[in-house]
Every structure is written in C-alpha cells, then in structure tokens.
Amino acid sequence: MNDEKKLREASVAKLLLTMSLPVILVMTMNVIYNVADVFFIGRTGDTVQVAAVSLAGPVFTAISALNTLIGFGGCTAISIVLGTQNADPSQSLEEGFRESRKYSAFVVYSSLFLGAVILIALLAGMSALLPLLGTDAQTAPYTRDYLTVLAIGAPWMLVGGAMGNTIRADGDTKNAVIGAISGNLVNILLDPILISVLRMGARGAAIATVAGNLVSCVWMLYAAHKKPAFSLSIRDFTLKKEVSLRVLSLGIPMAVGTLLMSFAGAFGNNLMARYGSTAIAARAVGGKVGMIVPMVIMGVCMGIQPAISYAYGMKLRTGDGSRLKAIVKGTGICSVLTGTILSLILFLFREQLVSAFITDPAVLPLGKTMLIGAIIVQPVYGIYQLSSTYLQAIGRVPEATVTSLLRQGIVYIPVLYGMEALFGLTGLVYSSAVTDVISTVVALVIVSCMKKTSSKAGREASLSDRIAA
C-alpha cells in the first residue's frame, strides 16, 4: 500500500502503527539526545554546566518553534491539498502536485532565510540575551559557549527540522524517521567524545547537537527531492499570500505553543534561580526525564496529523466525516493509555532514572520530586494534545492557536507565578500539573463549541439547499 493510499484506506490501528509509532520513535530519540547532553555533563559532577545547558534551553526551543511554524504549516497544507485532490475526480494529479510543490519550496527557502537571521541576531545580541535567560556570573560563560555554536548551526537546524515535519504530508514516515534517528545517533555518539574525552563541556554538547542536525538536514533534503509532490527548486518558491500565508497560518498554533514553551522555560528558570543552581539543575534533570511522556504523546498526535488533514480534505469534497471521526477517536484512546502507562513506569523507577543523570547528593531528592511533578497528570495531557492537533489539522487556526496558548502562556504563566507566591519551591514543582488540568478542560470546551457551531452551520446550509431545490 503506497503512502497516499494508506491515508485514504488503512484502518485506524494501521495508521497509528505505521504513522504514529515511527514518530514516537523519533520523539523518543529526541528525548534521548536532549538528555544525553545533561547526562554526560552531569557525570562530570559539574552542576554549574548542567544548569548552563538548561538555561540555554529556551533558545533551542525558540528555534524549534520556527521550524514547527513552517514545517507543520507545510505538512497540513500539502495533506489537505492531496486529500481534496483525491476526492475530486475533476482535478488531475499534476494539478495537485503543482500546488504542493509550491508549499514545499516555501518551506525550504523561508526556513533557510530565518536560520540566517537567527545566526546574526544571536551572535549580535548575546550579551543582552544572557541575563534574560537567568544566567549569573557562574553560568553565563558556559551558556554563551553553548549558544554561540547553536547560532552557527541555526540555518540547517531550521531547514532540517521544517522538512522533517513537512515530509510526512503524504504519509511517508520512513524518511522522517531515518533522517531524525541518523541525526540523533550522531549527536549521542559525539556527546561522550566531546564532553567526557575532550573535556569540552557545554561547548562540546552544542557541537554534537549541531552536527546531528546537519546530518538530519542532508537526509531530509535528499528524500524530498525524489518525491513528485515536493520541490527543492527556487523556481517553485513564491511569497504569494495563497502559499506563504496559508503555510504560516496553519503552522501558527503548534509554533505558538512551542515558542511560548521557550518563554515559559525562561520564566520558570528565573523563578527557580531564587533557590540556587541546585534547584535549576534538579529542574533540568527531572524535567528532561519527565519529558519522555509528553514527547511520546505528541508523537502519537503528530504522527496521525497528516491522516486527520487528509480525511478532512476528503470530507470537504464528499461530506462524509465518518473516517475523520474514527481516526480522532482511536487516537484519543491511544494517547490516554500511552500517557497512563508511561507515567506509571517513570514513577516506579524515579530513583534509578534521576540518579543516572546526576551524582550530586544535594540535587537527587529535589530531582525526584521534580520528576513526580512533571508526570503526575500526564495521562490528561493526551486529551489536550489531541484537541490542539485536531484543530490545527483541519485548519481551524484561531481555535487551534488559543488552545496552544493555554498550556504555555494563558494558563501556565499566571499559575507559575501564583503557585510560587503561595507555596514557594513546591508551587514551582507542581505548577505544570495544575496547568495541564486547567488547559485540558478549556481545550475540550473549545472543541465542543466548535463542533456545535459547525453542526449548526451544516444544518442551515442543508436547509438552504432544500429550499433552493
């Protein structure tokens, strides 16, 4: 079964296995390569450098937000185009490919341009940025080293990340997995050499990250140039609003959530800095380990997103939404079960997991508490993530954007400061859990209201059609 036929005909279980499972593998590898930096630096016993890498995290997240903006927007636009084309016999295959090629070319060249802008901005504004990230006299030199290398690699980090998302638009998860895993393996292999053997510390961790992203970028571009629905040609690049605004608007919801994660991380680190570098290091370790659960759940939802967009494109032409409904229901069940099982595993093995990353006895107890705070309500997160993914996949940009803002901004920041004011360090530990519960409830309300509005509009349209007849 080819990739597009799979989107059209495969069972929900097969879609989850062939599309979500590979992305889960990629997300898991992303967690591993993210924690690899902390792991190898932590084994040196240098708590200050562990904290420094954590403080640089918001910048890395901001770069991820931009490749998400372009990559997810391109993926959604291409999937909807291909789904609509398949349901419309009057449109030729070449016509659909001509439109999708414009989207893919925009993804490549706009992300390359933004990468160059980030390179210049980071190097020029480093001194002003470091205090905003929460660095002090101890952590600032190491954070500067890390971010300088990251800036140099920004162009291909953006292109590779954006294409890694977009390349799944036609149901092809194989190349996305190969590209991501090959890059992650390079990162993981280089970490011990650069950090432990050559004693390059934070700078070595950044070099390994950038090298891995370069490998991933090369593979994504190689795979894309062989696809008839994709183009790397500058001749297909256009800034016309029907292409550029379409991609950017569809990518906004996921990107805004990712970008706000960067700001939220900076706010959290600044508040945590009041309790010393030990607290920041504990947050880095507990947070990195706890990231496994939301990353896997995101993998489930992100993996199935092209199938949701494709089914929605078919619904626009045929009016039959049964396949779309089945895909969403099956994904919801899978997300909740995955979150529950993984959270339980991390809780049972919290002692072994945290102690594997840090040997400082002052950090260990707080690190375990941070891990509990990160996973305690993660089964709920699956519902929130699916709500956000669904709204983005069907092109409901305003609703999807608001939903994405909930967990990392609208709800999180007030909860973060409120919990810290009321309960101090303990409040910071559990602020994410409180945020997840509130955000999930609000997201469900938004989806419910949207469905009622859509149903009412559909009934009114049907009535108008009957009257006209």
PABA-755851 format. One line per 5 residues: number of its first residue (from 0); their letters; for each residue x, y, z of C-alpha. Coordinates in Angstrom, 2 decimals, m for minus. Example, Ala and Ser with C-alpha at 12.3 -4.5 7.8 and 13.67 -1.06 7.14 Angstrom:
! residues 2
0	as	12.30/m4.50/7.80  13.67/m1.06/7.14
***
This chain:
! residues 469
0	mndek	0.00/0.00/0.00  1.59/3.33/m1.09  1.69/6.27/1.29  m1.29/8.19/m0.08  m3.44/5.06/m0.42
5	klrea	m2.64/4.31/3.22  m4.02/7.71/4.23  m7.16/7.01/2.26  m7.93/3.37/3.10  m5.89/1.94/6.01
10	svakl	m7.56/1.08/9.33  m7.08/3.43/12.28  m4.94/0.81/14.04  m2.69/0.50/10.99  m2.42/4.28/10.70
15	lltms	m1.34/4.52/14.34  1.20/1.74/13.88  2.67/2.98/10.60  2.43/6.74/11.16  2.37/7.44/14.90
20	lpvil	4.72/4.68/16.03  7.60/5.87/13.83  7.09/9.46/15.02  7.00/8.22/18.63  10.35/6.59/17.94
25	vmtmn	11.65/9.90/16.60  10.28/11.83/19.60  11.82/9.27/21.98  15.14/9.65/20.21  14.76/13.41/20.55
30	viynv	14.31/12.99/24.29  17.36/10.73/24.45  19.57/13.15/22.56  18.23/16.05/24.67  19.01/14.24/27.91
35	advff	22.35/12.98/26.53  23.82/16.47/26.95  22.65/16.65/30.56  23.67/13.04/31.21  27.29/13.35/30.09
40	igrtg	27.79/16.79/31.59  26.12/15.60/34.80  28.53/12.64/35.03  31.41/15.13/35.24  29.97/16.34/38.54
45	dtvqv	29.83/19.96/37.29  26.41/21.19/38.44  27.07/24.68/37.06  27.44/23.40/33.48  24.28/21.29/33.86
50	aavsl	22.45/24.46/34.87  24.05/26.41/31.99  22.79/23.96/29.34  19.33/24.10/30.92  19.37/27.91/30.79
55	agpvf	20.12/27.77/27.04  17.07/25.55/26.53  14.59/28.36/25.72  16.70/29.46/22.72  16.77/25.90/21.39
60	taisa	13.01/25.76/21.88  12.57/29.06/20.02  14.44/27.61/17.03  12.19/24.55/17.22  9.15/26.84/17.24
65	lntli	10.18/28.41/13.95  10.78/25.11/12.17  7.44/23.96/13.60  5.72/27.09/12.26  6.95/26.43/8.74
70	gfggc	7.14/22.62/8.81  3.76/21.86/10.34  2.10/24.54/8.25  3.58/22.99/5.10  2.62/19.48/6.20
75	taisi	m1.00/20.44/6.91  m1.38/22.43/3.68  0.03/19.63/1.50  m2.03/16.91/3.24  m5.28/18.83/2.78
80	vlgtq	m4.42/19.51/m0.88  m3.70/15.83/m1.55  m6.86/14.70/0.29  m9.06/17.19/m1.57  m7.49/16.23/m4.90
85	nadps	m8.14/12.53/m4.29  m11.82/13.19/m3.60  m12.17/15.41/m6.68  m12.01/13.39/m9.93  m12.04/16.60/m12.00
90	qslee	m8.60/17.63/m10.71  m5.59/15.95/m12.29  m2.72/14.51/m10.28  m0.32/17.02/m11.82  m2.51/19.96/m10.75
95	gfres	m2.42/18.81/m7.14  1.33/18.25/m7.25  1.92/21.69/m8.75  0.27/23.28/m5.73  2.02/21.05/m3.17
100	rkysa	5.43/21.76/m4.76  4.98/25.46/m4.11  4.31/24.74/m0.45  7.39/22.53/m0.07  9.68/25.05/m1.81
105	fvvys	8.39/27.76/0.51  9.23/25.54/3.50  12.84/25.07/2.37  13.77/28.63/1.45  11.86/30.50/4.15
110	slflg	13.39/28.31/6.88  16.87/28.83/5.38  16.37/32.61/5.46  15.08/32.58/9.06  18.04/30.42/10.09
115	avili	20.43/33.06/8.76  18.52/35.77/10.65  18.79/33.79/13.89  22.53/33.30/13.38  23.12/37.05/13.09
120	allag	20.69/38.01/15.87  22.12/35.54/18.41  25.73/36.49/17.82  24.97/40.22/17.87  22.64/40.17/20.88
125	msall	24.28/37.55/23.09  25.27/39.93/25.90  21.74/41.30/26.23  20.16/37.84/25.99  22.11/36.02/28.72
130	pllgt	20.65/37.96/31.70  17.14/37.42/30.31  17.75/33.66/30.38  18.57/33.79/34.08  22.35/33.33/33.90
135	daqta	24.67/34.52/36.66  28.43/35.00/36.90  28.98/31.23/37.12  26.66/30.00/34.37  26.99/32.87/31.84
140	pytrd	30.32/31.78/30.21  29.11/28.22/29.62  25.71/29.34/28.34  27.47/31.74/25.94  29.66/28.91/24.62
145	yltvl	26.64/26.70/24.05  24.57/29.38/22.30  27.42/30.54/20.05  27.73/27.08/18.50  23.94/26.77/18.32
150	aigap	23.75/30.05/16.39  26.23/28.82/13.77  24.12/25.72/13.15  20.76/27.55/13.11  20.25/27.61/9.30
155	wmlvg	20.43/23.85/8.75  18.72/23.16/12.10  15.73/25.11/10.80  15.73/23.60/7.30  16.14/20.04/8.58
160	gamgn	13.52/20.45/11.31  10.98/22.05/8.98  11.43/19.41/6.26  11.30/16.66/8.89  7.75/17.79/9.64
165	tirad	6.68/18.53/6.08  7.94/15.31/4.53  5.21/13.36/6.37  2.47/15.19/4.46  1.88/12.32/2.02
170	gdtkn	2.01/9.66/4.74  5.74/8.97/4.39  7.06/8.39/7.91  10.01/6.22/6.83  12.21/9.03/5.59
175	aviga	11.26/11.27/8.51  12.34/8.51/10.91  15.61/7.75/9.08  16.58/11.42/8.97  15.75/12.09/12.62
180	isgnl	17.32/8.93/14.01  20.52/9.28/11.99  20.96/12.83/13.29  20.19/11.80/16.85  22.66/8.91/16.71
185	vnill	25.42/11.26/15.55  24.60/13.56/18.47  24.59/10.74/21.01  27.85/9.26/19.68  29.64/12.62/19.72
190	dpili	28.47/13.63/23.21  30.77/11.33/25.23  33.71/12.06/22.93  33.39/15.84/23.05  32.16/16.22/26.63
195	svlrm	33.96/13.46/28.53  37.05/12.61/26.46  37.96/16.01/25.03  36.51/17.80/28.09  34.74/20.46/26.01
200	garga	31.76/20.60/28.37  28.79/22.72/27.27  30.52/23.74/24.02  31.02/20.07/23.14  27.34/19.33/23.81
205	aiatv	26.35/22.12/21.40  28.75/20.90/18.68  27.27/17.40/18.94  23.74/18.81/18.66  24.55/20.93/15.61
210	agnlv	26.42/18.07/13.88  23.46/15.75/14.38  21.08/18.32/12.94  23.31/18.75/9.87  23.16/15.01/9.15
215	scvwm	19.38/15.02/9.58  19.01/18.04/7.28  21.01/16.42/4.47  18.85/13.28/4.58  15.54/15.20/4.62
220	lyaah	16.54/17.21/1.56  17.75/14.08/m0.24  14.45/12.29/0.45  12.32/15.29/m0.52  13.91/15.79/m3.93
225	kkpaf	12.78/12.29/m5.02  9.07/12.96/m4.27  6.79/14.18/m7.09  4.68/16.19/m4.62  7.76/18.04/m3.28
230	slsir	10.21/20.50/m4.79  13.56/21.99/m3.76  13.72/24.26/m6.81  13.98/28.01/m6.26  11.69/28.39/m9.28
235	dftlk	8.81/26.93/m7.25  9.42/29.31/m4.35  6.86/32.10/m4.04  5.84/34.64/m1.42  2.31/34.93/m2.79
240	kevsl	m0.14/35.04/0.10  m2.09/31.97/m1.04  1.09/29.97/m0.35  3.05/31.88/2.30  0.11/32.95/4.46
245	rvlsl	m1.51/29.53/4.12  1.60/27.76/5.40  2.28/30.25/8.19  m1.32/30.42/9.40  m1.63/26.63/9.53
250	gipma	1.67/26.41/11.42  0.90/29.14/13.92  m0.98/27.05/16.53  1.76/24.46/17.05  4.53/27.05/16.70
255	vgtll	3.00/29.43/19.21  2.78/26.65/21.75  6.40/25.69/21.13  7.59/29.32/21.23  5.74/30.02/24.44
260	msfag	7.41/26.93/25.86  10.64/28.86/25.37  9.38/31.89/27.27  7.76/29.71/29.91  11.06/27.90/30.39
265	afgnn	12.84/31.22/30.83  10.25/32.40/33.37  10.50/29.11/35.24  14.30/29.24/35.32  14.27/32.82/36.59
270	lmary	11.95/31.89/39.43  13.92/28.72/40.12  17.15/30.76/40.26  15.91/32.21/43.56  16.54/28.79/45.06
275	gstai	20.08/28.42/43.67  21.84/26.46/40.91  20.99/23.21/42.72  17.30/23.84/42.12  17.93/24.69/38.43
280	aarav	19.98/21.50/37.98  17.24/19.44/39.67  14.64/21.01/37.38  16.83/20.22/34.36  17.18/16.54/35.30
285	ggkvg	13.61/15.96/36.49  12.19/17.88/33.56  14.31/16.09/30.97  13.34/12.64/32.25  9.68/13.64/32.62
290	mivpm	9.71/14.95/29.05  9.51/11.35/27.83  5.75/11.15/28.44  4.58/14.32/26.63  7.06/13.70/23.82
295	vimgv	5.65/10.22/23.16  2.07/11.53/23.35  2.98/14.31/20.95  4.41/11.61/18.69  1.05/9.83/18.65
300	cmgiq	m0.82/13.01/17.73  1.77/14.49/15.39  2.15/11.18/13.57  m1.56/10.90/12.87  m1.98/14.59/11.96
305	paisy	m1.49/14.13/8.18  m4.19/11.42/8.23  m6.58/13.80/10.03  m5.85/16.55/7.48  m6.24/14.11/4.57
310	aygmk	m9.55/12.76/5.93  m10.74/16.32/6.45  m9.83/17.17/2.83  m11.93/14.22/1.66  m14.80/15.30/3.92
315	lrtgd	m14.78/18.74/2.29  m15.49/17.08/m1.07  m17.72/14.14/m0.11  m19.45/15.38/3.06  m18.72/12.04/4.79
320	gsrlk	m16.89/12.60/8.08  m17.03/9.02/9.41  m13.37/8.31/8.68  m12.28/11.56/10.30  m14.31/10.74/13.41
325	aivkg	m12.88/7.20/13.65  m9.29/8.46/13.38  m9.78/11.07/16.11  m11.49/8.61/18.47  m8.81/5.93/18.04
330	tgics	m6.03/8.47/18.56  m7.65/9.74/21.77  m7.82/6.26/23.28  m4.23/5.54/22.29  m2.98/8.86/23.76
335	vltgt	m4.60/8.36/27.15  m3.42/4.75/27.51  0.11/5.71/26.47  0.28/8.57/28.96  m1.01/6.40/31.80
340	ilsli	1.40/3.51/31.23  4.50/5.67/30.74  3.77/7.85/33.76  3.44/4.77/35.94  6.75/3.36/34.69
345	lflfr	8.62/6.63/35.33  7.12/6.91/38.81  8.12/3.37/39.78  11.71/3.84/38.54  12.19/7.50/39.50
350	eqlvs	15.08/6.72/41.87  17.13/4.91/39.23  16.30/7.39/36.45  17.24/10.56/38.31  20.38/9.10/39.89
355	afitd	21.56/8.05/36.42  21.82/11.70/35.39  23.24/13.43/38.44  25.53/12.27/41.24  25.29/15.35/43.47
360	pavlp	23.50/14.21/46.68  22.10/17.72/47.16  20.29/17.54/43.81  18.92/13.97/43.90  15.92/14.38/46.29
365	lgktm	14.69/17.52/44.57  15.26/15.94/41.14  12.94/13.05/42.06  10.30/15.50/43.28  10.60/17.47/40.04
370	ligai	10.04/14.26/38.07  6.87/13.47/40.03  5.58/16.98/39.40  6.27/16.57/35.68  4.37/13.28/35.23
375	ivqpv	1.60/13.30/37.84  m1.17/14.34/35.42  0.37/13.32/32.08  m2.47/10.89/31.18  m4.64/14.02/30.91
380	ygiyq	m2.14/15.64/28.56  m3.11/13.22/25.77  m6.59/14.77/25.53  m5.15/18.27/25.46  m2.59/17.46/22.76
385	lssty	m5.16/15.70/20.57  m7.52/18.69/20.84  m4.77/21.04/19.71  m3.60/18.72/16.90  m7.14/18.15/15.63
390	lqaig	m7.94/21.86/15.44  m4.69/22.56/13.60  m5.09/19.58/11.25  m8.48/20.78/9.99  m7.26/24.36/9.56
395	rvpea	m9.19/25.96/12.44  m6.38/28.42/13.10  m7.98/30.76/15.69  m9.25/27.93/17.89  m6.03/25.94/17.50
400	tvtsl	m3.94/28.99/18.37  m5.90/29.71/21.53  m5.64/26.06/22.55  m1.88/26.07/22.02  m1.57/29.26/24.08
405	lrqgi	m3.27/27.70/27.08  m0.59/25.33/28.32  2.42/27.54/27.71  1.04/31.04/28.27  m2.53/31.95/29.08
410	vyipv	m2.79/29.42/31.89  0.81/28.47/32.67  2.37/31.86/33.42  m0.30/33.03/35.92  m0.29/29.58/37.55
415	lygme	3.53/29.56/37.69  3.79/32.90/39.49  0.71/32.26/41.63  1.90/28.83/42.80  5.38/30.17/43.59
420	alfgl	3.91/33.08/45.56  1.66/30.75/47.57  3.82/27.65/48.01  7.40/28.64/47.11  9.55/25.92/45.55
425	tglvy	6.82/23.29/45.99  4.49/25.51/43.98  7.00/25.65/41.13  7.31/21.87/41.13  3.57/21.29/40.64
430	ssavt	2.69/24.36/38.55  2.86/22.35/35.29  0.47/19.71/36.62  m2.12/22.31/37.63  m1.70/23.97/34.23
435	dvist	m2.28/20.71/32.36  m5.57/20.02/34.13  m6.96/23.52/33.54  m5.75/23.62/29.92  m7.32/20.26/29.09
440	vvalv	m10.72/21.31/30.41  m10.65/24.56/28.43  m9.45/22.78/25.26  m12.36/20.33/25.45  m14.79/23.23/25.81
445	ivscm	m13.29/24.91/22.71  m13.56/21.73/20.61  m17.12/21.10/21.83  m18.22/24.65/20.97  m16.56/24.43/17.55
450	kktss	m18.37/21.18/16.73  m21.74/22.64/17.77  m21.11/25.70/15.59  m20.07/23.53/12.63  m23.12/21.26/13.02
455	kagre	m25.46/24.25/13.14  m23.85/25.75/10.03  m24.16/22.40/8.26  m27.89/22.12/9.13  m28.53/25.68/7.95
460	aslsd	m26.70/25.01/4.68  m28.70/21.82/4.16  m31.98/23.66/4.80  m30.99/26.39/2.33  m30.21/23.75/m0.28
465	riaa	m33.66/22.13/0.19  m35.44/25.49/m0.04  m33.50/26.37/m3.18  m34.42/22.99/m4.66
***
